[in-house]
Amino acid sequence: CALPCRGPFFTREEKEFAAVWVALWSGLCAASTLMTLTTFLIDSQRFKYPERPIVYLSACYFMVALGYLARLAVGHEEVACDGALIKTSANGPGACTLVFVLVYFFGMASSIWWVVLSFAWFLAAGLKWGNEAIAGHAQYYHLAAWLIPAAKTVAVLLAGAVDGDPVAGVCYVGNSSPENLKRYVLAPLVVYFALGATFLLAGFVSLFRIRSVIKRQGGVGAGSKADKLEKLMIRIGVFSV
């Protein structure tokens, strides 16, 4: 048994709305992240650690957006379907495998870069590391952010767990198997979220302590320093969400 190529539980209007919705947000994501990447290429010195992971986050989201836009360019049936039925596995190179790699690999890499960003903020705010000290371990950040998603992507492909999405028209993992969804998507994301949230929380606690010390000490410029620290905390909080 297999599901029809297009979701049988949705009306034609709902499917058309989903296609427009995916196209709209993919385009906006690609445009906004491309602006960030262009800014980095023009003046890379503006993005030092602990902010540098934002660039790699943007690059990952740009590639994810390209995956969804590729589905729009190639077509729903070409990517996610085998004739009249939805794909239940992707064998060998093809549009389905390409879209899966773009969406899954770079999606998971973006999650790890978010953890790295949180960790870098923790090193800077909590442990008082300087830019050079944080940047000195950049090779380990890249190793984790690219090697782990690559291993997971290969594991999914070898397990034949790639399948088509009858609504979005992309190939991913877990569309037809809750077990694969839990193993390859939900479990890793829960781990990444727990790690990132822990580092963020620890960093915020350290910043609150510094803010309290500044206000207690008083003196010339104490209010200005506290205000700058509060603005930094707000920026970190907004971006982390």
Secondary structure, 3 states (H helix, E strand, C coil): CCCECCCCCCCHHHHHHHHHHHHHHHHHHHHHHHHHHHHHHHCHHHCCCCCCHHHHHHHHHHHHHHHHHHHHHHCHHHHHEECCEECCCCCCCCHHHHHHHHHHHHHHHHHHHHHHHHHHHHHHHCCCCCHHHHHCCHHHHHHHHHHHHHHHHHHHHHCCCEEECCCCCCEEECCCCHHHHHHHHHHHHHHHHHHHHHHHHHHHHHHHHHHHHHHHHCCCCHHHHHHHHHHHHHHHHHHHC
